[in-house]
């Protein structure tokens, strides 16, 4: 069924190697494209690497984000209300790339807006804009022919989510066409819900690493610099999302508009998280 | 376009596809559970004891078979084809929803699950879910859009009486699709303990096929009953489609009978020309991916899902079961929209001429029967699925007709 594919080499691989050479976990930051508006969101995007983010996940807003908790649901609604579209999200990536050709950008979201845009057109435009990878929540390996295999052919990494319910029997299928990194979802649940237990995360990461040489980044339930340090010690990197979009929310004025402090508030948390991952000490020998 | 198959009754394939529709578009956390459910359902289908227990419950608890009723006065009134109603509104809980809920609760018990969640729009599926949970001793949590909680207050109270917890969903616009999102979020959080009892023939595989199978009791009985009454198959079948479970239940056993014309009736709301003013996914939408399957969806140019509108909360869903999308593209079933206004007229007509208060969902189907019957000969036969009774809707209709209830 699946055609043999090679793993695309993107900015993700170079960045992961550079971070590994520093002997610390990577900081992956998620924000929603267009939240709270186009201009502020683009400023936030540009500020992320300067504040210490290694990899940027940029959320493509979708009206029905089934795996998201209230923070990212709200961020999505803010972005859509401000007129965000797929074309505008790709415009933002292009604008970012004009100034930064090193920081990997991974688009994260749901399949329908891509399907609606047209898979081939999307992949061509995303690649040209400077997108390195995709995380599509509702495309499991059973549906690889939809987008995963075309993405690999187009030179875009397809990053798969592995979860606590992904058992050893299923892991090989989940990892088969994954490239860039593996995103380990540390809890069964939605984004921004519980907090992950570092010991269990370490076990899960070790289990995944028995099946792949790809780096494993851990997300869902990482909110603070201390958690980033603790979880980061057990993995190749941590993903922080809901905590950042909550900072956006808290910085808005009474009408939900960005304020002078919005961009700096996000950058401030990213700097603290970057210090967190730099203080991480490996818990277990690999 | 999907290629016309030799048989319309062979789908889905092992990956859950009806032509290009269906599939399993879910988060990885759920995927192992979906595969487990698929295997459990396949095993149950092969177990004669499973079907025997379901049949026995239908006979003594649901009240099956539901009668096939010749609507003599309506037939005379419309002056064309003979009109029969498959009276699934007489089922326990007042609609076809119990057919599916009993099947799935037996499966949940068989799988060792200890907690049931469900989504509901009009509340008919919520009531049927709460009913089977009470009957089998399961805790039941129902997700219902906050807007629907308000406009379907009697059903909310029924669910609470039956021991269910009703969670009003304020996310999005507070209707059925938002309730389904919230149920999926619950399931992804409580995967080990929880069985998600989906109410319509949509969602990730195996739900569309499984719900269809449980609802096909409608069509199987109809086939036997019409043969007994008329000695032949009907010329026309008509059913309302929201998610499409009552319709696929009636249609499926007849799909390979060339002489049977089939109509699925969508919620045309204020009219298809009114932006976001209808819930007609098939006649006013285009293919996309939502809630685990590829199917026709109401969506904007950017692939964002629209809310839709219908007088009937049970049809107010921006998607449709994937098998209906397949049947539309192959041309086997004709899908038509019926407006709120036409529905209200049909609702009142049936009440006055036959003494049956229909739910607003089958009142849509009835409006299509009103259009079709006079165009057919007197010896032709229409069977319509009267899939729910209208008790729950009297407040909505009363308000629209200016009665102060």
Contacts between the chains, C-beta under 8 A, distances in Angstrom:
chain1	res1	chain2	res2	distance
A	61	B	304	7.9
A	62	B	303	7.6
A	62	B	304	6.9
A	63	B	172	7.2
A	63	B	304	4.3
A	63	B	305	4.6
A	64	B	172	7.3
A	64	B	177	6.5
A	64	B	178	8.0
A	64	B	181	5.5
A	64	B	290	6.2
A	64	B	291	7.7
A	64	B	305	5.3
A	65	B	181	7.7
A	66	B	27	7.0
A	66	B	181	5.2
A	66	B	184	4.7
A	66	B	185	6.6
A	66	B	188	7.8
A	66	B	291	7.6
A	67	B	27	4.8
A	67	B	29	7.8
A	67	B	185	7.4
A	67	B	188	6.4
A	69	B	185	7.5
A	70	B	171	7.7
A	73	B	171	5.9
A	80	B	304	6.4
A	85	B	302	4.6
A	86	B	302	5.9
A	86	B	303	7.3
A	110	B	289	7.9
A	111	B	25	6.2
A	111	B	289	4.8
A	112	B	288	4.8
A	112	B	289	4.8
A	112	B	290	6.1
A	112	B	297	7.6
A	112	B	299	7.1
A	112	B	303	4.6
A	112	B	305	7.3
A	113	B	302	6.2
A	113	B	303	3.8
A	113	B	304	7.1
A	114	B	303	7.5
A	115	B	288	6.0
A	115	B	289	5.6
A	115	B	303	6.6
A	116	B	288	6.1
A	116	B	299	6.6
A	116	B	301	7.6
A	116	B	302	6.6
A	116	B	303	2.9
A	117	B	302	7.8
A	117	B	303	6.7
A	137	B	27	5.3
A	138	B	25	4.5
A	138	B	26	6.0
A	138	B	27	6.2
A	138	B	289	6.9
A	138	B	292	7.5
A	139	B	25	6.5
A	140	B	24	6.6
A	140	B	25	7.7
A	140	B	26	6.4
A	140	B	27	7.6
A	140	B	28	5.5
A	140	B	31	4.5
A	142	B	15	6.5
A	142	B	23	7.8
A	142	B	24	5.3
A	142	B	31	7.0
A	143	B	23	6.1
A	143	B	24	6.7
A	143	B	25	6.1
A	160	B	28	7.2
A	161	B	27	7.1
A	161	B	28	4.6
A	161	B	29	7.9
A	162	B	28	6.7
A	163	B	27	7.8
A	163	B	28	5.0
A	163	B	29	4.2
A	164	B	29	7.5
A	165	B	28	7.6
A	165	B	29	5.3
A	165	B	30	7.8
A	165	B	31	7.7
A	165	B	32	4.7
A	165	B	33	6.9
A	165	B	191	5.7
A	166	B	28	6.0
A	166	B	31	7.9
A	166	B	32	6.8
A	167	B	32	6.7
A	170	B	31	7.7
A	170	B	32	6.1
A	174	B	28	6.6
A	185	B	28	7.3
A	185	B	29	6.5
A	188	B	29	5.5
A	188	B	188	6.6
A	188	B	189	6.2
A	188	B	190	7.7
A	188	B	191	5.3
A	188	B	192	7.9
A	189	B	29	7.9
A	189	B	185	8.0
A	189	B	188	6.1
A	189	B	189	4.0
A	190	B	185	4.9
A	190	B	188	6.3
A	190	B	189	6.4
A	193	B	189	6.8
